[in-house]
Amino acid sequence: MYRKYLSTAFIYAVIAMVWGVFYREFTKFAGFSGKTALSVIHVHYFALGMIFFLLLALLEKNFAFSAGKGVKPGLVFYHIGLNTAWLGFFLRGLVQVSETVLSRGMDAAISGISGLGHICLAAGMLLLLWKVRSGALKN
């Protein structure tokens, strides 16, 4: 799993860079200079994608916490959560850059997508940290 965590960190680093370039070029092309949710996609993928999985790789190397059951659900929740939060940020950012006026329901739906993503992300993180803790206590 150590190598999988390193590969995942690399993939999220590439995704973060792609979204950083997208944010810069898209807002420049649209002539938009205000604040937008697109700006946080880059940081979320670096911090919650790349850095988190680099830390998991180091923890796996030290504690071998991935052996046994329980890691896979945490990883699934984490990936789904991070990428669902991305969807919410992406939709919110497109609306902001295009200066589209949304109904209250549509505005709440976009916020709900981000919220559900963050809840799922937190659940995955807690499940993974529980496994790390269990692995560390065995050593």
N, CA, C and O atoms as a GROMACS GRO file, in nm:
protein
  556
    1MET      N    1   0.081  -0.120   0.000
    1MET     CA    2   0.000   0.000   0.000
    1MET      C    3   0.086   0.127   0.000
    1MET      O    4   0.043   0.232  -0.046
    2TYR      N    5   0.206   0.114   0.051
    2TYR     CA    6   0.296   0.229   0.055
    2TYR      C    7   0.310   0.293  -0.083
    2TYR      O    8   0.299   0.415  -0.098
    3ARG      N    9   0.333   0.210  -0.184
    3ARG     CA   10   0.348   0.261  -0.321
    3ARG      C   11   0.218   0.317  -0.375
    3ARG      O   12   0.220   0.414  -0.450
    4LYS      N   13   0.106   0.256  -0.339
    4LYS     CA   14  -0.024   0.308  -0.383
    4LYS      C   15  -0.048   0.448  -0.327
    4LYS      O   16  -0.098   0.536  -0.397
    5TYR      N   17  -0.012   0.468  -0.201
    5TYR     CA   18  -0.028   0.600  -0.140
    5TYR      C   19   0.061   0.703  -0.210
    5TYR      O   20   0.019   0.816  -0.234
    6LEU      N   21   0.183   0.663  -0.243
    6LEU     CA   22   0.273   0.755  -0.315
    6LEU      C   23   0.219   0.786  -0.455
    6LEU      O   24   0.225   0.901  -0.500
    7SER      N   25   0.168   0.686  -0.523
    7SER     CA   26   0.111   0.707  -0.657
    7SER      C   27  -0.012   0.797  -0.650
    7SER      O   28  -0.030   0.884  -0.735
    8THR      N   29  -0.094   0.776  -0.549
    8THR     CA   30  -0.213   0.860  -0.532
    8THR      C   31  -0.174   1.004  -0.504
    8THR      O   32  -0.235   1.096  -0.557
    9ALA      N   33  -0.072   1.023  -0.422
    9ALA     CA   34  -0.023   1.159  -0.394
    9ALA      C   35   0.024   1.226  -0.523
    9ALA      O   36  -0.003   1.344  -0.545
   10PHE      N   37   0.094   1.152  -0.606
   10PHE     CA   38   0.142   1.207  -0.733
   10PHE      C   39   0.024   1.246  -0.823
   10PHE      O   40   0.025   1.354  -0.883
   11ILE      N   41  -0.075   1.160  -0.831
   11ILE     CA   42  -0.192   1.188  -0.916
   11ILE      C   43  -0.264   1.314  -0.867
   11ILE      O   44  -0.302   1.399  -0.947
   12TYR      N   45  -0.283   1.325  -0.736
   12TYR     CA   46  -0.349   1.444  -0.683
   12TYR      C   47  -0.265   1.570  -0.703
   12TYR      O   48  -0.320   1.678  -0.720
   13ALA      N   49  -0.133   1.558  -0.702
   13ALA     CA   50  -0.047   1.674  -0.729
   13ALA      C   51  -0.067   1.722  -0.872
   13ALA      O   52  -0.075   1.842  -0.897
   14VAL      N   53  -0.074   1.628  -0.965
   14VAL     CA   54  -0.097   1.665  -1.106
   14VAL      C   55  -0.234   1.730  -1.121
   14VAL      O   56  -0.248   1.832  -1.188
   15ILE      N   57  -0.336   1.670  -1.059
   15ILE     CA   58  -0.471   1.727  -1.066
   15ILE      C   59  -0.472   1.869  -1.009
   15ILE      O   60  -0.535   1.958  -1.065
   16ALA      N   61  -0.402   1.890  -0.897
   16ALA     CA   62  -0.396   2.023  -0.836
   16ALA      C   63  -0.334   2.124  -0.931
   16ALA      O   64  -0.383   2.236  -0.943
   17MET      N   65  -0.228   2.085  -0.998
   17MET     CA   66  -0.163   2.177  -1.092
   17MET      C   67  -0.253   2.208  -1.210
   17MET      O   68  -0.261   2.322  -1.255
   18VAL      N   69  -0.321   2.106  -1.261
   18VAL     CA   70  -0.413   2.127  -1.374
   18VAL      C   71  -0.522   2.227  -1.335
   18VAL      O   72  -0.553   2.318  -1.411
   19TRP      N   73  -0.580   2.208  -1.216
   19TRP     CA   74  -0.687   2.299  -1.174
   19TRP      C   75  -0.635   2.438  -1.140
   19TRP      O   76  -0.708   2.536  -1.154
   20GLY      N   77  -0.511   2.449  -1.097
   20GLY     CA   78  -0.451   2.581  -1.077
   20GLY      C   79  -0.440   2.656  -1.209
   20GLY      O   80  -0.471   2.775  -1.216
   21VAL      N   81  -0.395   2.587  -1.311
   21VAL     CA   82  -0.384   2.649  -1.445
   21VAL      C   83  -0.523   2.681  -1.500
   21VAL      O   84  -0.544   2.788  -1.556
   22PHE      N   85  -0.617   2.587  -1.482
   22PHE     CA   86  -0.754   2.612  -1.529
   22PHE      C   87  -0.811   2.738  -1.465
   22PHE      O   88  -0.866   2.823  -1.534
   23TYR      N   89  -0.796   2.749  -1.334
   23TYR     CA   90  -0.848   2.866  -1.262
   23TYR      C   91  -0.790   2.995  -1.318
   23TYR      O   92  -0.863   3.089  -1.349
   24ARG      N   93  -0.658   2.998  -1.332
   24ARG     CA   94  -0.592   3.120  -1.381
   24ARG      C   95  -0.636   3.154  -1.522
   24ARG      O   96  -0.671   3.269  -1.551
   25GLU      N   97  -0.635   3.056  -1.610
   25GLU     CA   98  -0.666   3.082  -1.751
   25GLU      C   99  -0.815   3.108  -1.773
   25GLU      O  100  -0.851   3.195  -1.853
   26PHE      N  101  -0.901   3.035  -1.704
   26PHE     CA  102  -1.045   3.052  -1.722
   26PHE      C  103  -1.089   3.190  -1.677
   26PHE      O  104  -1.165   3.257  -1.747
   27THR      N  105  -1.043   3.234  -1.559
   27THR     CA  106  -1.083   3.366  -1.510
   27THR      C  107  -1.023   3.476  -1.596
   27THR      O  108  -1.086   3.580  -1.618
   28LYS      N  109  -0.901   3.456  -1.646
   28LYS     CA  110  -0.840   3.555  -1.735
   28LYS      C  111  -0.919   3.564  -1.866
   28LYS      O  112  -0.946   3.674  -1.914
   29PHE      N  113  -0.955   3.450  -1.923
   29PHE     CA  114  -1.031   3.446  -2.048
   29PHE      C  115  -1.168   3.512  -2.031
   29PHE      O  116  -1.216   3.580  -2.121
   30ALA      N  117  -1.230   3.490  -1.914
   30ALA     CA  118  -1.363   3.546  -1.888
   30ALA      C  119  -1.356   3.692  -1.844
   30ALA      O  120  -1.460   3.758  -1.832
   31GLY      N  121  -1.235   3.744  -1.820
   31GLY     CA  122  -1.220   3.881  -1.774
   31GLY      C  123  -1.271   3.900  -1.632
   31GLY      O  124  -1.320   4.007  -1.597
   32PHE      N  125  -1.259   3.797  -1.552
   32PHE     CA  126  -1.310   3.799  -1.415
   32PHE      C  127  -1.194   3.824  -1.319
   32PHE      O  128  -1.090   3.757  -1.328
   33SER      N  129  -1.211   3.919  -1.227
   33SER     CA  130  -1.102   3.948  -1.133
   33SER      C  131  -1.144   3.938  -0.987
   33SER      O  132  -1.066   3.970  -0.898
   34GLY      N  133  -1.267   3.897  -0.961
   34GLY     CA  134  -1.315   3.887  -0.823
   34GLY      C  135  -1.276   3.756  -0.758
   34GLY      O  136  -1.197   3.678  -0.811
   35LYS      N  137  -1.335   3.733  -0.640
   35LYS     CA  138  -1.312   3.607  -0.568
   35LYS      C  139  -1.402   3.500  -0.626
   35LYS      O  140  -1.517   3.526  -0.662
   36THR      N  141  -1.347   3.380  -0.635
   36THR     CA  142  -1.424   3.268  -0.686
   36THR      C  143  -1.384   3.138  -0.616
   36THR      O  144  -1.271   3.123  -0.572
   37ALA      N  145  -1.479   3.048  -0.606
   37ALA     CA  146  -1.453   2.918  -0.544
   37ALA      C  147  -1.355   2.835  -0.625
   37ALA      O  148  -1.299   2.738  -0.574
   38LEU      N  149  -1.334   2.871  -0.750
   38LEU     CA  150  -1.237   2.797  -0.832
   38LEU      C  151  -1.096   2.806  -0.774
   38LEU      O  152  -1.014   2.716  -0.794
   39SER      N  153  -1.069   2.913  -0.702
   39SER     CA  154  -0.934   2.932  -0.648
   39SER      C  155  -0.898   2.830  -0.539
   39SER      O  156  -0.780   2.804  -0.517
   40VAL      N  157  -0.997   2.773  -0.472
   40VAL     CA  158  -0.967   2.680  -0.363
   40VAL      C  159  -0.952   2.535  -0.410
   40VAL      O  160  -0.907   2.451  -0.333
   41ILE      N  161  -0.989   2.506  -0.534
   41ILE     CA  162  -0.974   2.369  -0.585
   41ILE      C  163  -0.828   2.328  -0.583
   41ILE      O  164  -0.793   2.218  -0.538
   42HIS      N  165  -0.742   2.416  -0.631
   42HIS     CA  166  -0.599   2.392  -0.638
   42HIS      C  167  -0.544   2.356  -0.499
   42HIS      O  168  -0.471   2.258  -0.484
   43VAL      N  169  -0.578   2.435  -0.400
   43VAL     CA  170  -0.528   2.416  -0.264
   43VAL      C  171  -0.586   2.288  -0.201
   43VAL      O  172  -0.514   2.214  -0.133
   44HIS      N  173  -0.714   2.262  -0.224
   44HIS     CA  174  -0.775   2.141  -0.169
   44HIS      C  175  -0.707   2.016  -0.223
   44HIS      O  176  -0.678   1.923  -0.148
   45TYR      N  177  -0.682   2.013  -0.353
   45TYR     CA  178  -0.618   1.894  -0.410
   45TYR      C  179  -0.473   1.879  -0.363
   45TYR      O  180  -0.425   1.767  -0.346
   46PHE      N  181  -0.403   1.990  -0.342
   46PHE     CA  182  -0.267   1.978  -0.290
   46PHE      C  183  -0.267   1.932  -0.145
   46PHE      O  184  -0.197   1.837  -0.109
   47ALA      N  185  -0.345   1.998  -0.061
   47ALA     CA  186  -0.343   1.967   0.082
   47ALA      C  187  -0.413   1.835   0.114
   47ALA      O  188  -0.356   1.749   0.181
   48LEU      N  189  -0.536   1.821   0.066
   48LEU     CA  190  -0.614   1.703   0.101
   48LEU      C  191  -0.588   1.585   0.008
   48LEU      O  192  -0.625   1.472   0.040
   49GLY      N  193  -0.527   1.610  -0.104
   49GLY     CA  194  -0.492   1.503  -0.195
   49GLY      C  195  -0.346   1.463  -0.178
   49GLY      O  196  -0.316   1.358  -0.121
   50MET      N  197  -0.257   1.548  -0.227
   50MET     CA  198  -0.115   1.514  -0.227
   50MET      C  199  -0.056   1.499  -0.087
   50MET      O  200   0.001   1.395  -0.054
   51ILE      N  201  -0.070   1.602  -0.004
   51ILE     CA  202  -0.005   1.600   0.127
   51ILE      C  203  -0.063   1.489   0.216
   51ILE      O  204   0.012   1.420   0.286
   52PHE      N  205  -0.195   1.472   0.214
   52PHE     CA  206  -0.257   1.369   0.297
   52PHE      C  207  -0.204   1.230   0.260
   52PHE      O  208  -0.173   1.150   0.348
   53PHE      N  209  -0.193   1.202   0.129
   53PHE     CA  210  -0.147   1.069   0.089
   53PHE      C  211   0.004   1.051   0.107
   53PHE      O  212   0.050   0.939   0.125
   54LEU      N  213   0.080   1.159   0.103
   54LEU     CA  214   0.221   1.148   0.138
   54LEU      C  215   0.235   1.113   0.287
   54LEU      O  216   0.318   1.031   0.325
   55LEU      N  217   0.153   1.175   0.370
   55LEU     CA  218   0.155   1.142   0.512
   55LEU      C  219   0.111   0.998   0.536
   55LEU      O  220   0.169   0.928   0.620
   56LEU      N  221   0.008   0.953   0.464
   56LEU     CA  222  -0.035   0.814   0.478
   56LEU      C  223   0.078   0.719   0.438
   56LEU      O  224   0.096   0.615   0.501
   57ALA      N  225   0.152   0.753   0.334
   57ALA     CA  226   0.264   0.668   0.291
   57ALA      C  227   0.369   0.658   0.402
   57ALA      O  228   0.419   0.549   0.430
   58LEU      N  229   0.401   0.769   0.465
   58LEU     CA  230   0.498   0.767   0.575
   58LEU      C  231   0.446   0.686   0.693
   58LEU      O  232   0.520   0.609   0.755
   59LEU      N  233   0.318   0.705   0.724
   59LEU     CA  234   0.259   0.630   0.835
   59LEU      C  235   0.251   0.481   0.804
   59LEU      O  236   0.271   0.398   0.892
   60GLU      N  237   0.223   0.447   0.679
   60GLU     CA  238   0.220   0.306   0.638
   60GLU      C  239   0.359   0.244   0.652
   60GLU      O  240   0.374   0.131   0.697
   61LYS      N  241   0.460   0.320   0.613
   61LYS     CA  242   0.597   0.272   0.622
   61LYS      C  243   0.635   0.242   0.768
   61LYS      O  244   0.707   0.147   0.796
   62ASN      N  245   0.586   0.325   0.860
   62ASN     CA  246   0.621   0.309   1.001
   62ASN      C  247   0.533   0.210   1.076
   62ASN      O  248   0.582   0.137   1.162
   63PHE      N  249   0.403   0.207   1.045
   63PHE     CA  250   0.310   0.129   1.126
   63PHE      C  251   0.241   0.015   1.053
   63PHE      O  252   0.175  -0.067   1.117
   64ALA      N  253   0.252   0.007   0.922
   64ALA     CA  254   0.185  -0.096   0.841
   64ALA      C  255   0.038  -0.110   0.880
   64ALA      O  256  -0.011  -0.220   0.904
   65PHE      N  257  -0.030   0.003   0.887
   65PHE     CA  258  -0.169   0.004   0.932
   65PHE      C  259  -0.267  -0.049   0.828
   65PHE      O  260  -0.382  -0.079   0.863
   66SER      N  261  -0.226  -0.063   0.703
   66SER     CA  262  -0.318  -0.106   0.597
   66SER      C  263  -0.345  -0.255   0.596
   66SER      O  264  -0.435  -0.301   0.525
   67ALA      N  265  -0.270  -0.330   0.674
   67ALA     CA  266  -0.293  -0.475   0.681
   67ALA      C  267  -0.427  -0.500   0.750
   67ALA      O  268  -0.460  -0.434   0.849
   68GLY      N  269  -0.502  -0.593   0.699
   68GLY     CA  270  -0.630  -0.626   0.759
   68GLY      C  271  -0.745  -0.547   0.699
   68GLY      O  272  -0.732  -0.484   0.594
   69LYS      N  273  -0.856  -0.551   0.770
   69LYS     CA  274  -0.978  -0.488   0.720
   69LYS      C  275  -0.989  -0.344   0.769
   69LYS      O  276  -0.924  -0.304   0.866
   70GLY      N  277  -1.073  -0.268   0.699
   70GLY     CA  278  -1.107  -0.135   0.746
   70GLY      C  279  -1.045  -0.019   0.672
   70GLY      O  280  -1.095   0.093   0.682
   71VAL      N  281  -0.938  -0.041   0.598
   71VAL     CA  282  -0.875   0.069   0.528
   71VAL      C  283  -0.952   0.106   0.401
   71VAL      O  284  -0.969   0.223   0.369
   72LYS      N  285  -0.999   0.004   0.330
   72LYS     CA  286  -1.066   0.030   0.202
   72LYS      C  287  -1.189   0.122   0.217
   72LYS      O  288  -1.202   0.215   0.138
   73PRO      N  289  -1.279   0.100   0.314
   73PRO     CA  290  -1.392   0.193   0.327
   73PRO      C  291  -1.347   0.336   0.353
   73PRO      O  292  -1.405   0.431   0.300
   74GLY      N  293  -1.244   0.352   0.434
   74GLY     CA  294  -1.192   0.486   0.460
   74GLY      C  295  -1.140   0.552   0.334
   74GLY      O  296  -1.166   0.670   0.310
   75LEU      N  297  -1.067   0.476   0.254
   75LEU     CA  298  -1.015   0.531   0.127
   75LEU      C  299  -1.127   0.566   0.031
   75LEU      O  300  -1.123   0.670  -0.036
   76VAL      N  301  -1.228   0.480   0.024
   76VAL     CA  302  -1.341   0.506  -0.067
   76VAL      C  303  -1.413   0.633  -0.024
   76VAL      O  304  -1.439   0.721  -0.107
   77PHE      N  305  -1.446   0.644   0.105
   77PHE     CA  306  -1.512   0.766   0.154
   77PHE      C  307  -1.425   0.889   0.127
   77PHE      O  308  -1.476   0.993   0.086
   78TYR      N  309  -1.297   0.877   0.150
   78TYR     CA  310  -1.206   0.991   0.133
   78TYR      C  311  -1.204   1.038  -0.013
   78TYR      O  312  -1.219   1.157  -0.040
   79HIS      N  313  -1.184   0.946  -0.105
   79HIS     CA  314  -1.179   0.984  -0.247
   79HIS      C  315  -1.312   1.040  -0.294
   79HIS      O  316  -1.315   1.142  -0.364
   80ILE      N  317  -1.421   0.976  -0.257
   80ILE     CA  318  -1.554   1.027  -0.297
   80ILE      C  319  -1.576   1.166  -0.238
   80ILE      O  320  -1.624   1.255  -0.307
   81GLY      N  321  -1.541   1.183  -0.112
   81GLY     CA  322  -1.560   1.312  -0.046
   81GLY      C  323  -1.479   1.423  -0.109
   81GLY      O  324  -1.531   1.531  -0.135
   82LEU      N  325  -1.352   1.397  -0.135
   82LEU     CA  326  -1.266   1.500  -0.194
   82LEU      C  327  -1.316   1.540  -0.332
   82LEU      O  328  -1.319   1.658  -0.365
   83ASN      N  329  -1.355   1.443  -0.411
   83ASN     CA  330  -1.397   1.474  -0.547
   83ASN      C  331  -1.540   1.528  -0.555
   83ASN      O  332  -1.574   1.597  -0.651
   84THR      N  333  -1.624   1.498  -0.456
   84THR     CA  334  -1.756   1.560  -0.448
   84THR      C  335  -1.744   1.705  -0.405
   84THR      O  336  -1.814   1.792  -0.456
   85ALA      N  337  -1.656   1.732  -0.310
   85ALA     CA  338  -1.630   1.870  -0.271
   85ALA      C  339  -1.578   1.949  -0.390
   85ALA      O  340  -1.616   2.065  -0.410
   86TRP      N  341  -1.491   1.886  -0.471
   86TRP     CA  342  -1.443   1.950  -0.594
   86TRP      C  343  -1.560   1.991  -0.682
   86TRP      O  344  -1.563   2.102  -0.734
   87LEU      N  345  -1.656   1.901  -0.699
   87LEU     CA  346  -1.771   1.930  -0.786
   87LEU      C  347  -1.846   2.053  -0.735
   87LEU      O  348  -1.884   2.139  -0.814
   88GLY      N  349  -1.866   2.060  -0.605
   88GLY     CA  350  -1.934   2.177  -0.549
   88GLY      C  351  -1.856   2.306  -0.574
   88GLY      O  352  -1.914   2.407  -0.613
   89PHE      N  353  -1.725   2.302  -0.550
   89PHE     CA  354  -1.642   2.420  -0.576
   89PHE      C  355  -1.644   2.458  -0.724
   89PHE      O  356  -1.652   2.576  -0.759
   90PHE      N  357  -1.636   2.358  -0.809
   90PHE     CA  358  -1.634   2.382  -0.953
   90PHE      C  359  -1.764   2.447  -0.999
   90PHE      O  360  -1.762   2.547  -1.072
   91LEU      N  361  -1.876   2.391  -0.957
   91LEU     CA  362  -2.006   2.449  -0.996
   91LEU      C  363  -2.022   2.591  -0.941
   91LEU      O  364  -2.064   2.682  -1.012
   92ARG      N  365  -1.986   2.609  -0.814
   92ARG     CA  366  -1.997   2.742  -0.752
   92ARG      C  367  -1.906   2.841  -0.826
   92ARG      O  368  -1.946   2.955  -0.852
   93GLY      N  369  -1.786   2.798  -0.860
   93GLY     CA  370  -1.693   2.886  -0.930
   93GLY      C  371  -1.741   2.924  -1.069
   93GLY      O  372  -1.728   3.040  -1.110
   94LEU      N  373  -1.798   2.829  -1.142
   94LEU     CA  374  -1.852   2.860  -1.275
   94LEU      C  375  -1.964   2.963  -1.265
   94LEU      O  376  -1.973   3.054  -1.347
   95VAL      N  377  -2.050   2.948  -1.164
   95VAL     CA  378  -2.159   3.043  -1.144
   95VAL      C  379  -2.103   3.181  -1.110
   95VAL      O  380  -2.153   3.282  -1.159
   96GLN      N  381  -2.001   3.185  -1.026
   96GLN     CA  382  -1.943   3.313  -0.987
   96GLN      C  383  -1.876   3.383  -1.105
   96GLN      O  384  -1.894   3.503  -1.125
   97VAL      N  385  -1.799   3.309  -1.181
   97VAL     CA  386  -1.727   3.369  -1.294
   97VAL      C  387  -1.825   3.416  -1.402
   97VAL      O  388  -1.806   3.523  -1.461
   98SER      N  389  -1.927   3.337  -1.428
   98SER     CA  390  -2.026   3.375  -1.530
   98SER      C  391  -2.126   3.476  -1.477
   98SER      O  392  -2.209   3.527  -1.552
   99GLU      N  393  -2.120   3.504  -1.347
   99GLU     CA  394  -2.209   3.598  -1.279
   99GLU      C  395  -2.356   3.564  -1.303
   99GLU      O  396  -2.440   3.652  -1.325
  100THR      N  397  -2.384   3.434  -1.298
  100THR     CA  398  -2.520   3.383  -1.315
  100THR      C  399  -2.597   3.400  -1.185
  100THR      O  400  -2.545   3.372  -1.077
  101VAL      N  401  -2.720   3.444  -1.196
  101VAL     CA  402  -2.807   3.456  -1.079
  101VAL      C  403  -2.883   3.325  -1.066
  101VAL      O  404  -2.951   3.281  -1.158
  102LEU      N  405  -2.870   3.263  -0.948
  102LEU     CA  406  -2.934   3.134  -0.923
  102LEU      C  407  -3.057   3.151  -0.835
  102LEU      O  408  -3.068   3.246  -0.758
  103SER      N  409  -3.148   3.056  -0.849
  103SER     CA  410  -3.261   3.050  -0.756
  103SER      C  411  -3.206   3.008  -0.620
  103SER      O  412  -3.096   2.955  -0.611
  104ARG      N  413  -3.284   3.031  -0.516
  104ARG     CA  414  -3.239   2.991  -0.382
  104ARG      C  415  -3.218   2.840  -0.374
  104ARG      O  416  -3.125   2.794  -0.307
  105GLY      N  417  -3.304   2.765  -0.441
  105GLY     CA  418  -3.293   2.619  -0.440
  105GLY      C  419  -3.166   2.570  -0.507
  105GLY      O  420  -3.097   2.482  -0.456
  106MET      N  421  -3.134   2.629  -0.623
  106MET     CA  422  -3.013   2.588  -0.695
  106MET      C  423  -2.888   2.629  -0.618
  106MET      O  424  -2.789   2.555  -0.614
  107ASP      N  425  -2.893   2.747  -0.557
  107ASP     CA  426  -2.781   2.792  -0.476
  107ASP      C  427  -2.758   2.698  -0.358
  107ASP      O  428  -2.644   2.662  -0.326
  108ALA      N  429  -2.867   2.657  -0.294
  108ALA     CA  430  -2.858   2.564  -0.181
  108ALA      C  431  -2.809   2.427  -0.227
  108ALA      O  432  -2.736   2.359  -0.154
  109ALA      N  433  -2.849   2.385  -0.346
  109ALA     CA  434  -2.806   2.255  -0.398
  109ALA      C  435  -2.655   2.251  -0.419
  109ALA      O  436  -2.590   2.152  -0.385
  110ILE      N  437  -2.601   2.358  -0.472
  110ILE     CA  438  -2.455   2.363  -0.494
  110ILE      C  439  -2.382   2.362  -0.359
  110ILE      O  440  -2.282   2.294  -0.343
  111SER      N  441  -2.434   2.438  -0.263
  111SER     CA  442  -2.375   2.437  -0.129
  111SER      C  443  -2.386   2.298  -0.066
  111SER      O  444  -2.296   2.253   0.003
  112GLY      N  445  -2.498   2.233  -0.091
  112GLY     CA  446  -2.518   2.098  -0.038
  112GLY      C  447  -2.420   1.998  -0.094
  112GLY      O  448  -2.374   1.909  -0.023
  113ILE      N  449  -2.387   2.011  -0.222
  113ILE     CA  450  -2.289   1.921  -0.284
  113ILE      C  451  -2.155   1.935  -0.212
  113ILE      O  452  -2.092   1.836  -0.175
  114SER      N  453  -2.112   2.058  -0.194
  114SER     CA  454  -1.985   2.080  -0.122
  114SER      C  455  -1.992   2.029   0.021
  114SER      O  456  -1.898   1.967   0.070
  115GLY      N  457  -2.104   2.054   0.086
  115GLY     CA  458  -2.120   2.009   0.224
  115GLY      C  459  -2.116   1.857   0.236
  115GLY      O  460  -2.049   1.803   0.324
  116LEU      N  461  -2.187   1.789   0.148
  116LEU     CA  462  -2.185   1.642   0.150
  116LEU      C  463  -2.045   1.589   0.121
  116LEU      O  464  -2.001   1.491   0.181
  117GLY      N  465  -1.975   1.654   0.028
  117GLY     CA  466  -1.838   1.614  -0.001
  117GLY      C  467  -1.749   1.626   0.121
  117GLY      O  468  -1.669   1.538   0.150
  118HIS      N  469  -1.763   1.738   0.192
  118HIS     CA  470  -1.680   1.758   0.311
  118HIS      C  471  -1.716   1.661   0.423
  118HIS      O  472  -1.627   1.615   0.495
  119ILE      N  473  -1.843   1.629   0.437
  119ILE     CA  474  -1.884   1.531   0.538
  119ILE      C  475  -1.825   1.394   0.506
  119ILE      O  476  -1.770   1.326   0.593
  120CYS      N  477  -1.835   1.353   0.380
  120CYS     CA  478  -1.781   1.224   0.337
  120CYS      C  479  -1.629   1.222   0.353
  120CYS      O  480  -1.571   1.122   0.395
  121LEU      N  481  -1.565   1.333   0.320
  121LEU     CA  482  -1.420   1.348   0.336
  121LEU      C  483  -1.381   1.332   0.482
  121LEU      O  484  -1.284   1.262   0.514
  122ALA      N  485  -1.454   1.395   0.570
  122ALA     CA  486  -1.425   1.385   0.714
  122ALA      C  487  -1.444   1.242   0.764
  122ALA      O  488  -1.364   1.192   0.843
  123ALA      N  489  -1.550   1.176   0.717
  123ALA     CA  490  -1.573   1.037   0.757
  123ALA      C  491  -1.458   0.947   0.711
  123ALA      O  492  -1.409   0.864   0.788
  124GLY      N  493  -1.415   0.965   0.588
  124GLY     CA  494  -1.303   0.886   0.537
  124GLY      C  495  -1.176   0.913   0.614
  124GLY      O  496  -1.100   0.821   0.646
  125MET      N  497  -1.152   1.039   0.645
  125MET     CA  498  -1.032   1.076   0.719
  125MET      C  499  -1.033   1.013   0.859
  125MET      O  500  -0.932   0.961   0.906
  126LEU      N  501  -1.148   1.019   0.924
  126LEU     CA  502  -1.157   0.960   1.057
  126LEU      C  503  -1.138   0.808   1.054
  126LEU      O  504  -1.071   0.752   1.140
  127LEU      N  505  -1.197   0.742   0.954
  127LEU     CA  506  -1.178   0.597   0.941
  127LEU      C  507  -1.030   0.563   0.919
  127LEU      O  508  -0.978   0.469   0.979
  128LEU      N  509  -0.964   0.640   0.833
  128LEU     CA  510  -0.822   0.614   0.806
  128LEU      C  511  -0.736   0.643   0.929
  128LEU      O  512  -0.645   0.567   0.961
  129LEU      N  513  -0.765   0.753   0.997
  129LEU     CA  514  -0.687   0.786   1.117
  129LEU      C  515  -0.710   0.683   1.228
  129LEU      O  516  -0.620   0.656   1.307
  130TRP      N  517  -0.830   0.626   1.234
  130TRP     CA  518  -0.857   0.520   1.331
  130TRP      C  519  -0.768   0.399   1.302
  130TRP      O  520  -0.712   0.339   1.394
  131LYS      N  521  -0.755   0.364   1.173
  131LYS     CA  522  -0.668   0.252   1.134
  131LYS      C  523  -0.522   0.284   1.164
  131LYS      O  524  -0.448   0.196   1.210
  132VAL      N  525  -0.479   0.405   1.139
  132VAL     CA  526  -0.342   0.444   1.170
  132VAL      C  527  -0.319   0.431   1.320
  132VAL      O  528  -0.217   0.378   1.363
  133ARG      N  529  -0.413   0.479   1.398
  133ARG     CA  530  -0.402   0.471   1.543
  133ARG      C  531  -0.393   0.326   1.589
  133ARG      O  532  -0.311   0.292   1.674
  134SER      N  533  -0.478   0.241   1.531
  134SER     CA  534  -0.475   0.098   1.567
  134SER      C  535  -0.341   0.036   1.531
  134SER      O  536  -0.286  -0.043   1.608
  135GLY      N  537  -0.289   0.071   1.413
  135GLY     CA  538  -0.159   0.019   1.371
  135GLY      C  539  -0.046   0.067   1.459
  135GLY      O  540   0.047  -0.008   1.489
  136ALA      N  541  -0.054   0.193   1.502
  136ALA     CA  542   0.050   0.248   1.587
  136ALA      C  543   0.048   0.186   1.726
  136ALA      O  544   0.153   0.165   1.787
  137LEU      N  545  -0.072   0.157   1.776
  137LEU     CA  546  -0.082   0.099   1.910
  137LEU      C  547  -0.034  -0.047   1.914
  137LEU      O  548   0.002  -0.097   2.020
  138LYS      N  549  -0.034  -0.114   1.798
  138LYS     CA  550   0.015  -0.252   1.793
  138LYS      C  551   0.165  -0.258   1.802
  138LYS      O  552   0.222  -0.358   1.845
  139ASN      N  553   0.231  -0.150   1.760
  139ASN     CA  554   0.379  -0.148   1.760
  139ASN      C  555   0.434  -0.107   1.894
  139ASN      O  556   0.556  -0.101   1.911
   0.00000   0.00000   0.00000
